Amino acid sequence: MRKIIFAIALAVPLFASAQVTAFQNGNFANYTPDALSSGPITGNYATLYTGSTALSGWTVGLSSVDVVSNGAYGAIGSGNSIDMLGSPNPLSGSSNQPGSISQTFATTVGQSYAVSFQLGQNPGYGSKSLYVQINGQEVGSATGYIGGNSANAPTITTNFTASSAATTLTFATSANATGLSGPVIANVSVSAVPEPETYAMLLGGIGLIGATLKRRRKSTPA
């Protein structure tokens, strides 16, 4: 019985630790205006310009993105959502507004991770592509779904294996995108994918417990 308990005690912490990452603010609800943003969310959105860290944990790149409040036109998700094609950037005089957001978080070398997020599209001007990058390398892309609400916005998942102790996740839209409507993302999460041996250890321990209890029931006098 001690061996069985030891197997479970070993497997459960491994399984639990595989679920924990340092990733933060995946629903974009934590927004504090800074000098590189248009200010508080008014008219259902605010614009964040290159270098802004107004979204806790994230840094804006390229030109600009719009943070869109829950329930607004084109919004998806349970918190705020991000229109990757932001409003015109008066700081650069750009008429094209492709944006990116990045976050760096702790990872374990060799560990597999899953990146999941909802993907929609601000209606109008046709669909545009969203690109997912890990440490600057593209690991996935998808076209925004024009659905207009979180019930229709699909959840996209892409996996990667960490090659360093710190990994940078970036979402971006095309550098030549035009118009005022871009792919919209929400509810981003990053979780470690348990290795097969962790599952095997956990299931093996549970199986041993079941077999032992079954034998005990048979050996117990009626």
C-alpha positions in Angstrom: 0.0 0.0 0.0 2.9 2.3 0.7 4.2 1.8 -2.9 0.7 2.8 -4.2 0.6 5.9 -2.0 4.1 6.8 -3.1 3.1 6.5 -6.8 0.1 8.8 -6.4 2.1 11.3 -4.2 4.7 11.5 -6.9 2.4 11.7 -9.9 -0.1 14.3 -8.6 2.6 17.0 -7.9 4.1 16.5 -11.3 0.6 16.7 -12.9 -0.2 19.9 -10.9 3.1 21.6 -11.6 2.6 21.0 -15.3 -0.5 23.2 -15.3 1.2 26.3 -13.7 2.8 29.1 -15.8 3.8 32.7 -15.1 1.5 33.9 -17.9 -0.8 36.8 -16.9 -3.7 39.0 -18.0 -4.9 36.7 -20.7 -8.4 38.2 -20.8 -6.9 41.8 -21.1 -9.1 43.0 -18.2 -6.2 44.6 -16.4 -5.8 47.9 -18.4 -4.3 51.0 -17.0 -3.8 53.9 -19.5 -0.2 55.1 -19.9 1.6 57.8 -22.0 1.5 55.6 -25.1 -2.3 55.0 -25.0 -5.2 57.2 -25.9 -6.4 57.1 -22.3 -9.3 55.4 -20.6 -11.7 53.3 -22.6 -14.3 55.6 -24.0 -16.8 54.9 -26.8 -16.1 51.2 -26.0 -12.4 51.2 -26.9 -9.0 52.8 -26.4 -6.0 52.8 -28.7 -2.5 51.6 -27.5 0.5 52.7 -29.5 3.9 51.1 -30.0 5.7 50.5 -26.7 2.6 50.8 -24.5 2.4 48.5 -21.5 -1.0 49.7 -20.5 -2.2 46.0 -20.7 -0.5 44.4 -17.7 2.0 41.8 -18.9 1.8 42.8 -22.6 3.8 45.2 -24.8 2.4 46.7 -28.0 4.5 46.6 -31.2 4.2 47.7 -34.8 1.8 50.6 -35.0 -1.2 50.2 -32.7 -3.9 48.0 -31.3 -7.4 48.8 -29.9 -8.5 47.4 -26.5 -12.2 46.8 -26.9 -14.6 46.6 -23.9 -16.7 43.5 -23.3 -20.1 43.9 -25.1 -18.9 46.4 -27.6 -19.3 46.1 -31.4 -17.1 43.3 -32.6 -15.9 42.3 -29.0 -15.6 38.7 -27.9 -14.5 37.0 -24.7 -15.3 37.5 -21.1 -13.0 40.5 -20.3 -11.7 43.0 -22.9 -10.6 41.9 -26.4 -7.9 43.2 -28.7 -8.5 44.4 -32.2 -5.1 43.8 -33.8 -5.6 46.6 -36.4 -5.6 49.7 -34.2 -6.9 53.2 -34.8 -4.6 55.6 -36.7 -1.4 56.4 -34.7 -0.9 60.2 -34.4 2.5 59.6 -33.0 3.8 58.2 -36.3 1.3 59.7 -38.7 0.6 56.2 -40.0 -2.5 55.5 -42.1 -2.0 51.8 -41.7 -2.5 50.4 -38.3 -1.2 46.9 -38.0 -0.3 46.0 -34.4 1.2 43.3 -32.3 1.2 42.4 -28.6 3.9 40.4 -26.8 4.4 38.8 -23.4 7.5 37.1 -22.0 7.0 34.5 -19.4 9.0 31.7 -17.6 9.2 28.3 -19.3 11.0 25.1 -18.7 13.4 24.0 -21.5 12.1 21.0 -23.3 8.6 21.3 -21.9 5.6 21.4 -24.3 3.1 24.2 -23.9 -0.3 24.9 -25.4 -1.4 28.5 -26.4 -5.2 28.9 -26.6 -7.2 32.0 -27.5 -10.5 33.0 -29.0 -10.3 34.6 -32.5 -12.9 36.8 -34.0 -13.0 39.7 -36.5 -14.2 43.2 -36.3 -16.9 43.3 -39.0 -16.1 45.2 -42.2 -13.2 45.4 -44.7 -12.9 41.6 -45.1 -11.0 39.1 -43.0 -7.4 39.5 -42.1 -4.9 37.0 -40.8 -3.5 36.7 -37.3 0.0 35.4 -36.7 1.2 33.6 -33.6 4.9 33.8 -32.9 7.2 32.2 -30.3 10.5 34.0 -29.8 10.0 35.7 -33.2 9.3 32.5 -35.1 5.8 31.9 -36.5 4.1 28.8 -35.1 0.6 29.4 -36.4 -1.8 31.6 -38.2 -5.5 31.9 -38.7 -8.1 34.2 -40.3 -10.5 36.0 -38.0 -14.0 34.7 -37.9 -16.7 37.3 -38.4 -19.2 36.3 -35.8 -19.6 39.4 -33.6 -19.9 37.6 -30.3 -18.0 35.2 -28.0 -20.5 32.3 -28.7 -19.4 32.1 -32.3 -15.7 33.0 -32.0 -13.7 29.8 -32.2 -11.0 28.8 -29.8 -7.6 28.3 -31.5 -4.9 26.2 -29.9 -1.3 25.9 -31.0 1.6 24.1 -29.3 5.3 24.8 -28.9 8.2 23.3 -27.0 10.2 25.7 -24.9 13.9 26.2 -25.9 14.8 28.7 -23.2 13.9 29.6 -19.6 12.0 32.7 -20.9 9.7 32.6 -23.9 8.1 35.5 -25.7 4.6 35.0 -27.2 3.5 37.5 -29.9 0.3 38.0 -31.7 0.4 40.2 -34.8 -1.5 41.0 -38.0 -0.1 41.7 -41.4 2.3 44.6 -41.7 0.5 45.7 -44.9 -3.1 45.5 -43.4 -5.3 48.4 -44.1 -8.8 49.5 -43.1 -10.2 49.9 -39.6 -11.2 46.3 -38.9 -8.8 43.6 -37.8 -8.6 40.2 -36.3 -9.8 40.3 -32.6 -8.4 38.1 -29.9 -9.6 37.3 -26.4 -9.1 34.9 -23.5 -5.5 33.9 -24.2 -4.1 31.2 -22.0 -0.8 29.3 -21.9 -0.5 26.0 -20.1 2.1 23.2 -19.9 1.2 19.9 -21.5 1.8 17.0 -19.2 4.2 14.5 -20.5 2.9 11.0 -21.3 4.9 9.4 -18.5 3.1 11.7 -16.0 -0.3 10.5 -17.1 1.0 6.9 -17.1 2.3 7.2 -13.5 -0.9 8.8 -12.3 -3.2 6.2 -14.0 -0.9 3.4 -12.9 -1.2 4.4 -9.3 -4.9 4.7 -9.5 -5.1 1.3 -11.2 -3.0 -0.2 -8.4 -5.3 1.2 -5.7 -8.3 -0.2 -7.5 -6.8 -3.6 -7.8 -5.7 -3.7 -4.2 -9.2 -2.6 -2.9 -10.8 -5.3 -5.1 -8.5 -8.0 -3.7 -9.2 -6.8 -0.1 -13.0 -7.0 -0.7 -12.7 -10.5 -2.0 -10.6 -11.6 1.1 -12.9 -9.9 3.6 -15.3 -12.5 5.2 -18.9 -11.9 4.5 
